[in-house]
Amino acid sequence: MDDPLDIPPILSRGAMIKRHSARSDWQAVIDIQEWRWEAIRYNLEQNQRELNLRLWLREALPLLEAYLYLGKDNYASGLVNFWRQSPDWNRIKQYAISLAEKYGNKSFAERWK
């Protein structure tokens, strides 16, 4: 049986996210990633060692950008607060801060520092 989290497959998903991001179709990014993130998050709560930079870049970063662009501050804050548990947080936080600054959310940028 195929993994339901691999729908759409990773290569297609990456291309779709890239295309929607380039068009600033951030709701489409959320539609692709949010349900996946909720399923992945449940598993990561049990094993925080898997909260790594690679997973952040692939799963969480596009979602954070969409949240920030659309002003979904509570969702953005919750996502970043979860990732603070990562052993890679010092590297990950630079991405979060850069996005907050890019979208003019200075309070988040300061808080995430």
N, C-alpha and C positions, 0 to 999 in steps of 0.2 A: 504494500500500500504506500502511496506517495504521501509525503509530509504536507499537510494542509497549509503550513506556514510558507511553503515554497510555491504559493500561487499568488501572483504570477511567478514563474521561475526567475531566479536571481538576475540573470542577464537581461531578460525582458523588463523586469522591474526596475533595474538600474537605468535602462534606456528610457523607460516611461517617466521616471522621476526627473531625469535630466531634461527631457523634452518639456514636461510641465513646468519645471523650475524656470527654464529659459523663457517661457511664455508668461511667467508670473501667475500661473494657474495653481495657486497654493492650496485651494480647496481640493483639487484633484490629488495633490501630494498627500494631503491628510487622508483622503479617501483610500489611498493605496496603503499608507503606512500605519495609520492609527490602530486599526484592528490587529495588525501584526504586532505592533508595539505592546498592546495590552496582553496578548498571549505570551510574548517573549518575556515581558516584565514579570509575570507570574513565576516563570521558571527561574529567572534571575534572582528573585527574592530568596530562593532556596540556595542559590550558589552564586554569591557575589563576586567570586574570583573570575567569573566569566564576563564581568563588566570591563571590557577592554577597549582600547582605542579603535581597533578595527570594527568592532560591533557598533560603537558609537558613530563612526563615520558612515557605516552602511545603513543603520536602522534609525538612529536618533537625530543625527544632524539635519537631514532633510525635514524631518518633522518639526524640529525646533525652529528652523527657518520659516516654515509655513506658519507656525503659531505666532512667531514674532511679527511677520508681515501682516497677518490678519488681525493683530491686536488681541490674540487669545492669551493674555498674560497669565492667567491662572494655570492654563495648560503648560505654557512654557516654563513657568516657575516649578511646577510639579515634576516635569521631565528633568530639569536640571537638578533639582533637589534629590531626585532618585539617583542620578549619576554621580553625585558627590561621594557616594559610597565606593566608587570605583578605585581600585589601586592605581589607575592611570589618571586620576582626577587632575593632577597638576598639568598634564598635557591636554586633557579634554577641555578644561575650563578656558583655555585660550581660544578655542573655537567658539564656545558659548559667548564669551565676552566680545569677540569680534563681530558676531552676528547681532548681539544686542546693540553695539555701537553702530553697525551698518543700518539698522532700522530705527535709530534714534532713541533707543530705550536706555538712557544713561543710568537710571536707577538700577536696572538689572545688571548692567555692566559693572557698576560699583559693588553691588551686592555679591556678584559671582567672583569678584577678585578676592 
